[in-house]
Amino acid sequence: MHARKINAIRHAPARLAMLLAAVALGGCNPNLDVDGALVPAWVIAGAAGVAATVAARAGLIRAGLDRHLVARPAVYLSLGVTFTCLVWIVVFRY
């Protein structure tokens, strides 16, 4: 047998477990009623995370620290993900 086939056979149970977990957890997304429209909670958490990142950027600019950042896109992307996850955990912990 080729090494690829052996590797694929060896990892098949893990891939099957991930697929089953994804299918089982696909229905666990909470929806919120906003003016009669069902909005997924992750959309609201993402919007709040973006707003918090914009506020953090304004604070960093005001403090004079923004110009010292080496990789601005990576820093602000990381802040956005962090704030989004924090909003999700704090507000939507079902």
N, C-alpha and C positions, 0 to 999 in steps of 0.2 A: 504494500500500500504506500501511497505517497504521503509525505509528511503533512500536507494540507488536509487530506482526508482524515488522518489520525487525529489531527488537532481539532477538526470540526466535530468529529465523533466525541472527542473528550469533553468539549465545551457544550455539547447539545443539552444536557440537563440544566445547566445554568441559564442558557438562552431560553429554554422552555419555561423555567421558573420566572424569569424576567417578563416574558410575554404574558404569562398567566397573571402576574402581579399587575401589569399595566392594564389588562382587561378588567380585572377585579376592582382596581382602584379608579378606573375611568369614571365611574358614577359618583365619586365622592366629592365632587366639586360643588360647594354650596352656592346657591344663587340668592341674590337679594332683590327685593321688590323696590324698584325706583320708579315712582310715578306710573305704576302699572306694567312696567317692562322688567323682565327678569334679567338682571345683570350678574355675570359671574363675579364672585368676590375677588378673584385674582386681578380683574380689570381695575377695581376700585383700589386694591392694594398697590398695583402698579402705578396708578395715577398719583396716589399719595406719596409713593416712593420718589417719583419724578419731581413732584412739588417740593419734597424735603431736600432733594439733591440740588434743586435750583436755589433754595433758601441757603443751603450750606455753601454753595458756590458764591453767593452774594456775601455771606459772612467771611469767607476766605479772601475775597477780593477786598472787602472793607478792612480786614486785618492786615492786608499786604502779603499774605502767604501764597496767593495764587501764582504769582510770578516765579516763585521758587519751586513749584512742582515740576518734576522732571517729565513725567508721562501723564499729562493732564487727561487725555481720553481714558486711560486705564484707571486713573484715580476716580474720575467722576462716574465711570461705569461701575466700578466697585462700590462706590457710595450709593448709587441708585439701586443696585442689587441688595445691598445691606439694608437700606431703608425700606425697600419693598418687603423683604423677609421679616423685618422687625414689625412692620404694620400688620403683615399677615399673622404673625405669632401673637401680637398683643391684642389686636382687634377681632380677628376671625378664628380664634382657637376653639374649634368645634370639637 
